[in-house]
């Protein structure tokens, strides 16, 4: 049995309807998929924002700690310098020839020792 033009036309119509219907359904499925992906990306963006805030807090704390360490290093350096000065003054006191020089060095030593908190 051979197909007539009308049969072929009807077949084409049915096939086109089926294909268009499937394409429309597929397009809907793809669109929904993209919407789901978009929603997931929004959730991830929110999570990354929370992580960024956490790192900002850590960065601020890190800067604060660094500033405190810098201050401590400066204080330690000053203390070392004062201790060296005490040693130097003590050395000078052992070889001083006049009472005036001795009194000046002793006054300077007492001042440095008070600053260090080790005054006699």
C-alpha positions, 0 to 999 in steps of 0.5 A: 500500500502506498501513501498518498499526499494526504497521508504524508501531510497528516503524518507530517502534521502529527510528527510536527505536533509531537516534535513541537510538543516535545521541544516545548516540554524540553524547553520547560524542563531546561528552563526549570533546571536553569532556575534551580541552578540559579537558586543554588548559586544564590544560596552559595553566594550567601554562604560566600558572603558569610565566609567573607565576613568571617575572614574580615573579622579574622583580618581585623583581629590579625591586624590588631594582634600585629599592632600589639606585637609591634608595640611589645617589640618596641617596648622590649627594644627600649628595655634592652637599651635601658639595660645596656645603659645601666651596664654602661653606667655601672662600668663607668662608675667603677672607673670614675675619678671625681666625686662630681662625675660619680654623683652625676652617673649615679643619678642617671643610673637611678633614673634609668633603674626607676624607669625599668622598675628595678630602682634600689 
